[in-house]
Amino acid sequence: MNRQRMDVTIVGGGMVGMAQAALLAVRCPQLRISLLEASSVEQPVRPDAYDARVVALTEASRNLLEETGAWQRIEGERECPYTQMRVWDAEGTGSVYFDCRDVKLPNLGHIVENNVILAALRARIEELPNVSMETGFKLESWWRDCGLWHLQARSPNREMIDGLDEQSPVYTTRLLVGADGARSRVRDLLRIRTRDVDYRQTALVCVARCEQSHQYTAWQRFLDTGPVAMLPLAGLGDDKHCAVVWSADDDLARELVMLDDKAFALNLEKAIESRLGSIESVSERFSFALRARHAESYFGPGAALIGDAAHSIHPLAGQGANLGLMDAQVLTEEVERALKRGISPAHVSVLSRYQRRRRGENASTLKAMSAFKSLFGAGDLQWRWLRNTGLSMVDASPMLKKRIIMRAMSV
Ligand SMILES: Cc1cc2nc3c(=O)[nH]c(=O)nc-3n(C[C@H](O)[C@H](O)[C@H](O)COP(=O)(O)OP(=O)(O)OC[C@H]3O[C@@H](n4cnc5c(N)ncnc54)[C@H](O)[C@@H]3O)c2cc1C
């Protein structure tokens, strides 16, 4: 049996798992780190087409990516800094306008395609001597003894063999990090329960080409069936492409998915009130069922959960990946602190400090998103009045706007 002894093994090579591996490797070069990813299919960055899935990166997330060395591969190529944000309510006159000049910053954040971030992190991981990444391997069996996890990754293509597979390697590790997404296997293995809320909404994502420039602005209109956002894209020669994130009640989403491109574009143009002129074309659409999910604990013996494995959230404020990246940052800080003190990075004190620093913060963001979703989904008059008055009050208060921007950017 091929045995690999590691200090840290991260299961899940999505955005958060890869960022975790790279940051730990950079900050703690003495650690041997492995990253196990189930999929062997890379999503290549196409020179002629955008990925429909994007992230609005906060300044704190951008800093983290810079520290890993991944941002340097993204900067100036396929990232779109946005300088303004316009948010308005479909049922009334309430609106808020945010401008980076109000906070004396060069931008409010960066819109980056998911596959661009993944490719940059992956290239960086290949350069780091103390991380090894295994793709096409799915965590299948495990056991724990003498304070160590023994993990077996089995190729999904190979025939299932009962119990242990003699062919595939066993990763023996002190610290196991579950970064394996919303349906985390590691979370199940640790028997950690989640609190779930089904939003009964589906997010449709695609790329739209508009008649007019996106003006380096993030546009979001709240309809009572859910918010529609158009986020500016850059890198392919013009300023007329936007990533669309349209969160709609399930019934409406089903109808929108069935439409042909022309009819969908017309519906989108109406939903965003033609703020960018006509929608000239739309790409293939992808849909995601929306559900809030929060793990009751972020750790078990010798193991921690990060990213969507610990929490998933409504995309209306574009915070899911940003929160996950902050988990990776805090876990790295705690591991570093433990190493300086001669404590095992898998010690319960390290993991409980990580949980203390992250769970409360993530819980308040999850609550705020659920409250927003309910407030903007409510059709009756007094709720409409409340949200329109609220939006107008925020818009009229430079102090409040400044606070919101600084909090949203995590600076
Ligand atoms: C429509 C939409 C728009 C969004 N917009 C934003 C935004 O603007 N800003 C933002 O911050 N967030 C946004 N998010 C959220 C963000 O996309 C997620 O929070 C983020 O991608 C989660 O990353 P992750 O690495 O934790 O999980 P994932 O991306 O789910 O990665 C998990 C990885 O683990 C692997 N895996 C699973 N099981 C196993 C196993 N047993 N063994 C090995 N590997 C395994 C999977 O193959 C996958 O690669 C959005 C989400 C949606 C749905």
The ligand as an SDF file (V2000), in Angstrom:
LIG
                    3D

 53 58  0  0  0  0  0  0  0  0999 V2000
  -25.0840   31.8240   -8.5740 C   0  0  0  0  0  0  0  0  0  0  0  0
  -24.0140   32.0240   -7.5660 C   0  0  0  0  0  0  0  0  0  0  0  0
  -23.3170   33.2360   -7.5310 C   0  0  0  0  0  0  0  0  0  0  0  0
  -22.3180   33.4490   -6.5690 C   0  0  0  0  0  0  0  0  0  0  0  0
  -21.6660   34.6570   -6.5370 N   0  0  0  0  0  0  0  0  0  0  0  0
  -20.7220   34.8830   -5.5760 C   0  0  0  0  0  0  0  0  0  0  0  0
  -20.0210   36.1510   -5.4780 C   0  0  0  0  0  0  0  0  0  0  0  0
  -20.2270   37.0870   -6.2380 O   0  0  0  0  0  0  0  0  0  0  0  0
  -19.1220   36.2930   -4.4770 N   0  0  0  0  0  0  0  0  0  0  0  0
  -18.8410   35.2970   -3.5940 C   0  0  0  0  0  0  0  0  0  0  0  0
  -18.0040   35.4960   -2.6910 O   0  0  0  0  0  0  0  0  0  0  0  0
  -19.4670   34.0950   -3.6780 N   0  0  0  0  0  0  0  0  0  0  0  0
  -20.3960   33.8670   -4.6340 C   0  0  0  0  0  0  0  0  0  0  0  0
  -21.0280   32.6580   -4.6900 N   0  0  0  0  0  0  0  0  0  0  0  0
  -20.6620   31.5920   -3.7430 C   0  0  0  0  0  0  0  0  0  0  0  0
  -19.3830   30.8770   -4.1550 C   0  0  0  0  0  0  0  0  0  0  0  0
  -19.4550   30.4550   -5.4990 O   0  0  0  0  0  0  0  0  0  0  0  0
  -19.1420   29.6850   -3.2360 C   0  0  0  0  0  0  0  0  0  0  0  0
  -19.2600   30.1020   -1.8970 O   0  0  0  0  0  0  0  0  0  0  0  0
  -17.7270   29.1280   -3.4490 C   0  0  0  0  0  0  0  0  0  0  0  0
  -17.5230   28.7250   -4.7780 O   0  0  0  0  0  0  0  0  0  0  0  0
  -17.4930   27.9340   -2.5190 C   0  0  0  0  0  0  0  0  0  0  0  0
  -16.1980   27.4410   -2.7330 O   0  0  0  0  0  0  0  0  0  0  0  0
  -15.7150   26.1060   -2.0020 P   0  0  0  0  0  0  0  0  0  0  0  0
  -14.3240   25.8850   -2.4880 O   0  0  0  0  0  0  0  0  0  0  0  0
  -15.9690   26.1940   -0.5420 O   0  0  0  0  0  0  0  0  0  0  0  0
  -16.6950   24.9600   -2.5250 O   0  0  0  0  0  0  0  0  0  0  0  0
  -16.8450   24.3600   -3.9950 P   0  0  0  0  0  0  0  0  0  0  0  0
  -16.6130   25.3840   -5.0250 O   0  0  0  0  0  0  0  0  0  0  0  0
  -18.1560   23.6370   -4.0020 O   0  0  0  0  0  0  0  0  0  0  0  0
  -15.6500   23.3070   -4.1010 O   0  0  0  0  0  0  0  0  0  0  0  0
  -15.6800   22.0560   -3.4530 C   0  0  0  0  0  0  0  0  0  0  0  0
  -14.7000   21.1220   -4.1520 C   0  0  0  0  0  0  0  0  0  0  0  0
  -14.6230   19.8870   -3.4370 O   0  0  0  0  0  0  0  0  0  0  0  0
  -14.6210   18.8020   -4.3410 C   0  0  0  0  0  0  0  0  0  0  0  0
  -15.1410   17.6130   -3.6190 N   0  0  0  0  0  0  0  0  0  0  0  0
  -16.4040   17.3690   -3.2250 C   0  0  0  0  0  0  0  0  0  0  0  0
  -16.4740   16.1870   -2.5700 N   0  0  0  0  0  0  0  0  0  0  0  0
  -15.2200   15.6750   -2.5510 C   0  0  0  0  0  0  0  0  0  0  0  0
  -14.6490   14.4750   -2.0260 C   0  0  0  0  0  0  0  0  0  0  0  0
  -15.3750   13.5510   -1.3660 N   0  0  0  0  0  0  0  0  0  0  0  0
  -13.3050   14.2420   -2.2010 N   0  0  0  0  0  0  0  0  0  0  0  0
  -12.5490   15.1690   -2.8440 C   0  0  0  0  0  0  0  0  0  0  0  0
  -13.0450   16.3290   -3.3570 N   0  0  0  0  0  0  0  0  0  0  0  0
  -14.3640   16.5810   -3.2140 C   0  0  0  0  0  0  0  0  0  0  0  0
  -15.4950   19.2710   -5.4870 C   0  0  0  0  0  0  0  0  0  0  0  0
  -15.2130   18.5760   -6.6880 O   0  0  0  0  0  0  0  0  0  0  0  0
  -15.1320   20.7610   -5.5720 C   0  0  0  0  0  0  0  0  0  0  0  0
  -14.0610   21.0070   -6.4450 O   0  0  0  0  0  0  0  0  0  0  0  0
  -22.0210   32.4280   -5.6370 C   0  0  0  0  0  0  0  0  0  0  0  0
  -22.7110   31.2010   -5.6760 C   0  0  0  0  0  0  0  0  0  0  0  0
  -23.7010   31.0090   -6.6270 C   0  0  0  0  0  0  0  0  0  0  0  0
  -24.4640   29.6930   -6.6540 C   0  0  0  0  0  0  0  0  0  0  0  0
  1  2  1  0
  2  3  1  0
  2 52  2  0
  3  4  2  0
  4  5  1  0
  4 50  1  0
  5  6  2  0
  6  7  1  0
  6 13  1  0
  7  8  2  0
  7  9  1  0
  9 10  1  0
 10 11  2  0
 10 12  1  0
 12 13  2  0
 13 14  1  0
 14 15  1  0
 14 50  1  0
 15 16  1  0
 16 17  1  0
 16 18  1  0
 18 19  1  0
 18 20  1  0
 20 21  1  0
 20 22  1  0
 22 23  1  0
 23 24  1  0
 24 25  2  0
 24 26  1  0
 24 27  1  0
 27 28  1  0
 28 29  2  0
 28 30  1  0
 28 31  1  0
 31 32  1  0
 32 33  1  0
 33 34  1  0
 33 48  1  0
 34 35  1  0
 35 36  1  0
 35 46  1  0
 36 37  1  0
 36 45  1  0
 37 38  2  0
 38 39  1  0
 39 40  1  0
 39 45  2  0
 40 41  1  0
 40 42  2  0
 42 43  1  0
 43 44  2  0
 44 45  1  0
 46 47  1  0
 46 48  1  0
 48 49  1  0
 50 51  2  0
 51 52  1  0
 52 53  1  0
M  END
$$$$
